[in-house]
Amino acid sequence: MSPAVPQSASADDPKPQPPVQPDLDDCCHSGCSPCVFDVYDAALERYEIALAEWQKRQEKRQVTSQEAPQMGHPRPAVQAPRARAAKETLASHKSRAAKPR
């Protein structure tokens, strides 16, 4: 498995589980069609396809989460007019208080 693929899966996209391999005693040796081993081989092929698709989704999810911004709200590049006015008023009051009378 690629190191970029996480070992654990999220609850909404669980990792596919491999099929249980039948024991040699599970086959009746009478030539059944399909044999338990044929059923297992088909299930194993479906599992391998599902696993490869899951790995691609996990890699995509990991890339997407790395590109997403950090939690929280980014600071706006430009202050809102009220915030700017409040800041200017505060600076004005501070400068008046600092002047000797």
N, C-alpha and C positions, 0 to 999 in steps of 0.2 A: 504494500500500500504506500502511496506517496506520502512524504512527511507533511505536505500541505493539507492533507485531509485529516480532520480531527477524528480521534478514536471514538468520541461519544457523539451521539446524535441528539437533535432537539426532539421534543415531544411531538411536534407536528410533522416530523419527517424521520421516523425511526429507521435505523439501519436494517436492511433485509437480513433475514436469518437463513442460513443454509438448510436444505432439506436433510432429514434424518436418513442416513444410509442404511439400507436394509441389511440384516445379517444374512449369511449364507444359508442359514436354516429357514429364512423367510421364503425362499424359492421352493416351489413344489416339484421342480425338475420334470414337469410333464409337458413343457413346450407351450405354456399359456401365452396368449397374445392379448394384451401386453403383459409381459413378465414384470414382476416387481422391480427388477433391475432396469427395465425399459422405462418404467414410470419414474424411477429415481433419476435416470439419465436425463429425461425430459425436464424434470423439476430442477435438476442441477443447472441445465442450460438456462432456464428462466431465471434462476437465482443469480447466475453470473451476469446476465444482462441487466437485471434489476440492481445489482451491486454496482456495476459500472455507471449506470445512470445516477444512482444515489451519490457516488463519489463525485461525479461532475457537479451535481447540485450543491454538495458540501463545499467544493472548491469555489464555486460561484458565490455561495453565501459568505464564505470567508473573505473573498475579495471585496464583495459589497460592504461587509461590515467594516473592513479596513478603510474603505473610501468614505464611509458615512462620517459626518461631523461628530465630535464628542457630545456626550449628553449635556443638556442644559441649553440655554438660549445664547446665541452669539451676541456680542455687543454690537449695536448698530454703528456703522461707520460714521453716520451723521447724527448728531443729537436732535431730538425732537425740539421744536421751538419752545415749549414750556420748560423743558429741562435746561435748555440753554439760557433762557431768561432767568430762571431760578439761580443758576450758577453765576450769572453776571450780577444779579442783585446781591448775592452773598459776597461776592468779591468786592462790590461797591461798599457794602456795610463794613467789611473788614478794613478796607483802605481808609474809610472815614474814622473808624475807631483808632487806627494807628496814628493818625495825624494829631500833633499836639494842638491845644487850643490856646 
